[in-house]
Amino acid sequence: MGNSEIQKYHYFIAYLHRVNSLQQGYGNCDVYRNKPITSYDDTKEIQERIREKNGVEQVIIVNYKRL
């Protein structure tokens, strides 16, 4: 979800997602950021990026780890 050459914080993100009221599942991805995750707002921003990119209704981050 970003360019690793420019952004220096690399994270593995595990999340739950809901496509609609009948379809839901698990997912994971890696995220590159130019600043560390330090607040709830940071996680909300990442959730929104994942939601938009994957075309799902809802994303909930279960865990993340800096790589």
matplotlib code that plots the C-alpha trace (Angstrom):
import matplotlib.pyplot as plt

x = [0.0, 2.9, 6.4, 8.9, 11.7, 10.2, 8.3, 10.4, 7.8, 6.7, 3.9, 2.2, -1.5, -4.0, -7.7, -11.3, -13.5, -17.1, -18.2, -21.9, -24.2, -23.6, -19.9, -17.1, -13.5, -10.0, -7.2, -3.7, -1.4, 1.7, 1.5, 4.3, 4.0, 6.2, 5.5, 4.9, 1.5, 1.1, -2.6, -6.1, -6.5, -3.6, -5.3, -8.6, -6.7, -5.2, -8.6, -10.1, -7.3, -7.8, -11.5, -11.3, -8.6, -10.5, -14.1, -15.5, -18.0, -16.0, -12.4, -11.3, -7.6, -7.0, -3.2, -0.2, 3.5, 6.3, 8.7]
y = [0.0, 2.3, 2.8, 1.2, 3.4, 6.6, 5.5, 4.0, 2.4, -1.1, -2.9, -6.3, -5.8, -8.6, -7.6, -8.8, -7.6, -7.6, -7.5, -7.5, -8.9, -12.4, -12.4, -11.8, -13.0, -12.4, -10.7, -9.4, -7.0, -4.9, -1.2, 1.4, 4.7, 7.8, 7.9, 5.3, 4.1, 5.9, 6.5, 5.2, 7.7, 6.1, 2.7, 4.3, 5.8, 2.4, 0.7, 3.2, 2.7, -1.1, -0.7, 1.5, -0.6, -3.9, -2.6, -4.0, -2.4, -2.7, -3.4, -4.0, -4.3, -7.2, -6.8, -5.1, -5.5, -3.3, -5.2]
z = [0.0, -0.5, -1.9, 0.4, -1.0, 0.3, 3.4, 6.2, 8.4, 7.2, 9.0, 8.7, 9.3, 10.2, 9.8, 9.7, 6.9, 5.9, 2.3, 3.1, 5.7, 4.5, 3.6, 5.9, 6.4, 7.4, 5.5, 5.9, 4.0, 4.4, 4.8, 4.3, 6.1, 6.5, 10.2, 12.9, 14.1, 17.4, 17.8, 17.2, 14.4, 12.6, 12.7, 11.5, 8.5, 7.6, 8.0, 5.6, 3.1, 3.2, 2.9, -0.1, -1.9, -1.4, -1.9, 1.4, 3.8, 7.0, 8.1, 11.7, 12.4, 14.7, 15.1, 13.5, 13.7, 12.5, 10.2]

ax = plt.figure().add_subplot(projection="3d")
ax.plot(x, y, z, "-o")
ax.set_aspect("equal")
plt.show()
